[in-house]
Amino acid sequence: MNAPKVSVILTSFNNAKYLGAAIDSILAQSFSDFELILVDDCSQDDSARIIKAYESRDSRVKSLLLGSNTGMSAVRNRGFDFAAGEYIAYMDSDDVSLPARLQKQVDFLEQNPETGAVGVWVSRTNHDLTIQTGIRKCPPEHAMIVYNIFNGRILQILSGTMLIRRHFLEAISGWNEVVRYNHEMGFFASLLIHASIRFANIAEILYIQREHDNNTSNLAVSEENRSSMVATRHQLRRLWGGVGDEALRCFRSLYFNEKLSWGDRRIAKKYLRRIIETLVERGYIKPEESALLLADMNRTLENASPRRWQQFCHWRRKRLGRRG
């Protein structure tokens, strides 16, 4: 048999209540040349029975039931070990992919051979999908995605929405299984640094993220916020070889939408500029892409500035037509 174009790796842990809807959303895709690898991380609920039932009914479905709980990164790696597709897609067991998701992502990579991985925008809903609670609009531009990897922002590519060319995963030997929280930031940084990848997001809602009490993103929030800054420090060390506490303190304030003092604003601007300059120097972004990042930096700092400074910037922009 010919290998499928896409291998979808759907990971599960104690999500039997929502697992069937997640699987059905992949089986209902308008793009049909795929295999669906269901990897269960030693669930204690009815997940294994549900997975086996789907495997018995559809030849595209393959199951992998792990004997011990290993964590998200390891589960994704075990799925990749079984994957045969040219492209690898991810899916979380409590979410839903809209029917056109895979087709639009495959089309995007086919039409943009310089891009190695593409995500999509996400609608966040309540547990039964009846109420939209928000939209996660990850930046479509490679430069903004890369910039966010190093400045502490969480919106890069949502890994559960990603379609990636398999050779990029092979180049970095998959996901880092040591990291428990915020493993995505390090994963994307490794792809950039070691595999020279270019990223993108399709600016269209093609994925629904379900919010419920057992959702991993709602667990240990304070620990995840803390580890986000630890991860940012680590990525900046990879970029610069070292980073001081003052940079992390300013990035943390920006992360939590806090106002900055005049002194902290200058410090934040210095380090944000340094990130942009380093990305260009190392070839992670093209020189012409830096203008987008500088504009974003100015907007971010203006929003974090004291109210009087914001009013002055607004007045000057209106009167003179230029940014402060």
C-alpha positions in Angstrom: 0.0 0.0 0.0 1.1 3.6 -0.7 1.9 5.7 2.3 -0.8 8.3 3.2 -0.1 11.9 2.5 -0.9 12.9 6.1 -0.5 11.1 9.4 -2.8 12.6 12.1 -1.5 11.9 15.6 -4.4 12.2 18.1 -3.2 11.9 21.7 -5.5 11.0 24.6 -5.4 10.9 28.4 -8.6 10.4 30.4 -10.8 12.2 27.9 -13.3 9.4 27.1 -16.2 11.9 27.4 -14.9 14.0 24.4 -12.7 11.5 22.5 -15.4 10.3 20.1 -16.2 13.8 18.9 -12.4 14.5 18.3 -12.0 11.3 16.3 -15.2 11.9 14.3 -14.0 15.4 13.4 -10.9 13.9 11.7 -12.8 11.0 10.0 -15.2 13.7 8.6 -12.4 15.7 6.9 -12.9 16.8 3.3 -9.3 15.6 2.7 -9.2 11.8 2.8 -5.6 10.7 2.2 -4.6 10.3 5.8 -4.1 7.7 8.5 -5.3 8.4 12.1 -2.9 7.2 14.8 -4.7 7.2 18.2 -2.2 7.2 21.1 -3.5 6.7 24.6 -1.3 7.7 27.5 -2.4 4.9 29.9 -5.9 6.4 30.5 -7.9 5.1 33.5 -11.3 5.7 31.9 -13.0 4.2 28.9 -10.6 5.6 26.3 -9.0 2.3 25.3 -12.3 0.7 24.5 -13.4 3.7 22.4 -10.2 3.7 20.5 -10.3 0.0 19.7 -13.9 0.3 18.5 -13.0 3.0 16.0 -10.0 0.9 14.9 -12.2 -2.1 14.2 -14.6 0.1 12.0 -12.2 2.2 9.9 -9.0 0.9 8.2 -7.5 4.4 8.4 -7.4 4.2 12.2 -4.5 2.7 14.1 -4.2 2.4 17.9 -1.3 2.6 20.3 -2.1 2.0 23.9 0.8 2.9 26.3 1.4 0.9 29.4 2.4 3.8 31.6 1.7 7.6 31.6 4.5 9.4 29.8 3.4 12.9 29.1 2.4 14.9 26.0 5.9 15.1 24.3 6.6 11.4 24.7 3.1 10.5 23.5 3.5 12.6 20.4 6.9 11.0 19.7 5.5 7.4 20.1 2.8 8.4 17.5 5.4 9.7 15.2 7.3 6.4 15.4 4.3 4.8 13.7 3.6 7.5 11.3 4.1 7.0 7.5 2.8 10.2 6.1 4.8 13.0 4.3 3.0 15.5 6.6 2.3 15.1 10.3 -0.8 16.7 11.9 -1.6 16.9 15.6 -5.0 16.7 17.3 -6.0 16.9 21.0 -8.6 14.4 22.2 -11.0 17.0 23.7 -11.0 19.3 20.7 -12.7 19.4 17.2 -11.2 20.0 13.8 -13.5 21.6 11.3 -14.0 19.6 8.1 -11.8 21.8 5.8 -8.8 21.9 8.2 -6.5 19.3 6.7 -7.3 20.2 3.1 -6.5 23.9 3.6 -3.3 23.1 5.5 -2.1 20.6 2.9 -3.0 23.1 0.1 -1.0 25.8 2.0 2.1 23.7 2.3 1.9 22.5 -1.3 1.6 26.1 -2.5 4.3 27.5 -0.2 7.2 25.0 -0.4 9.4 27.4 1.7 7.1 26.9 4.7 7.7 23.9 6.9 4.8 24.0 9.4 1.4 25.7 9.4 -1.2 26.2 12.1 -4.7 27.7 12.1 -6.8 30.1 14.2 -8.8 28.6 17.0 -12.3 29.1 18.4 -12.4 28.5 22.2 -15.7 27.2 23.5 -17.3 25.9 26.6 -17.5 22.1 27.4 -20.4 21.3 25.1 -19.4 23.6 22.2 -22.5 25.8 22.6 -20.8 29.1 23.7 -17.7 30.7 22.1 -15.5 32.1 24.8 -12.8 33.6 22.6 -10.7 33.3 19.5 -7.0 32.5 19.5 -5.5 34.4 16.5 -1.9 33.2 16.2 0.1 35.5 13.8 0.1 34.4 10.2 3.6 35.8 9.5 6.8 33.7 10.1 8.6 36.7 11.6 5.9 37.4 14.2 5.8 33.7 15.1 9.5 33.6 15.6 9.5 36.9 17.5 7.0 35.5 20.0 9.1 32.4 20.6 11.7 34.6 22.3 9.7 37.5 23.8 7.6 35.3 26.1 4.2 35.6 24.3 2.1 32.4 24.1 0.7 32.9 20.6 3.1 31.2 18.2 1.5 28.1 16.7 -1.0 26.0 18.7 0.6 22.6 18.4 -2.7 20.7 18.3 -3.5 22.6 15.1 -0.2 22.1 13.4 0.6 20.4 10.1 4.4 19.9 9.6 6.6 18.3 7.0 8.0 15.1 8.6 11.7 15.7 7.7 11.7 18.7 10.1 10.6 16.4 13.0 13.3 14.0 12.0 15.9 16.8 12.0 15.3 17.6 15.7 14.5 14.0 16.8 10.9 15.0 17.8 9.7 16.6 21.0 11.8 17.1 24.1 10.4 14.5 26.5 12.1 16.1 29.6 10.1 19.3 29.6 6.6 19.0 31.2 5.2 22.6 30.8 5.5 25.0 27.9 7.2 22.3 25.8 5.9 24.0 22.6 8.2 27.1 22.9 11.3 24.9 23.0 10.0 22.7 20.3 9.5 25.6 17.9 12.9 27.1 18.9 14.6 23.9 18.1 13.0 23.7 14.7 14.1 27.2 13.9 17.7 26.9 15.2 18.5 23.4 14.1 16.3 22.9 11.1 16.0 26.4 9.6 12.2 26.1 9.4 9.7 28.8 8.3 6.4 28.9 10.1 2.9 30.2 9.2 -0.7 30.2 10.5 -3.8 30.2 8.3 -5.9 33.2 9.4 -9.1 31.2 9.5 -10.9 29.4 12.3 -10.5 25.7 11.5 -10.2 24.2 15.0 -12.3 24.3 18.1 -10.6 24.2 21.5 -12.9 22.9 24.2 -12.6 24.3 27.7 -13.5 22.1 30.6 -12.5 21.2 34.2 -10.0 18.5 33.2 -8.4 20.4 30.3 -4.6 20.5 30.7 -4.5 24.2 29.9 -6.7 24.9 32.9 -4.6 22.9 35.3 -1.7 24.2 37.3 -2.1 27.7 35.9 0.3 29.3 38.3 3.0 26.7 37.6 2.5 27.1 33.9 2.8 30.9 34.1 6.0 30.5 36.1 7.5 28.0 33.8 6.6 30.2 30.8 9.2 32.7 32.0 11.7 29.9 32.7 11.2 28.7 29.1 11.6 32.3 27.9 14.9 32.6 29.7 16.1 29.3 28.2 15.2 30.3 24.7 17.0 33.7 25.1 20.1 31.9 26.3 19.9 29.9 23.1 19.6 33.1 21.2 22.2 35.2 23.0 24.2 32.9 25.3 22.8 34.6 28.4 20.1 36.9 29.7 19.7 39.1 32.8 16.8 39.2 35.2 15.8 42.7 34.1 14.9 41.5 30.7 12.8 38.6 32.1 11.1 41.0 34.6 10.1 43.4 31.7 8.9 40.5 29.5 6.9 39.1 32.4 5.1 42.5 32.8 4.3 42.6 29.1 3.1 39.0 29.2 0.6 39.9 32.0 -0.4 43.3 30.3 1.1 45.3 33.2 2.1 48.9 32.9 5.8 49.7 32.8 7.7 52.4 34.5 9.7 54.8 32.3 12.9 52.9 33.2 11.4 49.5 32.5 10.0 50.7 29.3 13.5 51.7 28.1 14.9 48.3 29.3 12.1 46.4 27.5 12.7 48.4 24.3 16.4 47.6 24.4 15.9 43.9 24.7 13.0 43.7 22.2 15.2 45.5 19.7 18.1 43.1 20.5 15.8 40.1 19.8 14.8 41.6 16.4 18.4 42.4 15.5 19.6 38.9 16.4 16.9 37.2 14.5 18.0 39.1 11.4 21.7 38.6 12.0 21.3 34.8 12.4 19.1 34.6 9.3 16.0 33.4 11.2 14.0 36.2 9.6 14.6 38.2 6.5 15.9 41.8 6.9 12.8 43.2 5.3 10.6 41.4 7.9 12.1 43.4 10.7 9.8 46.4 10.0 6.8 44.3 11.0 8.4 43.5 14.3 9.5 47.0 15.1 6.0 48.2 14.5 4.7 45.6 16.9 7.3 46.5 19.4 6.2 50.2 19.4 2.5 49.2 19.8 3.3 46.9 22.6 5.4 49.4 24.5 2.8 52.2 23.9 0.1 50.0 25.4 2.3 49.2 28.4 3.2 52.9 29.0 1.6 55.2 31.6 -1.7 56.8 30.5 -0.3 60.2 29.9 2.4 58.9 27.5 -0.3 56.9 25.6 -2.3 60.1 25.2 0.7 62.0 24.0 1.6 59.2 21.4 -2.0 59.2 20.2 -2.0 63.0 19.8 1.4 63.0 18.0 0.3 60.2 15.7 -2.9 62.0 14.8 -1.2 65.4 14.3 2.1 64.3 12.7 1.2 61.0 11.2 4.1 59.1 12.8 4.7 56.8 15.7 6.6 57.6 18.9 
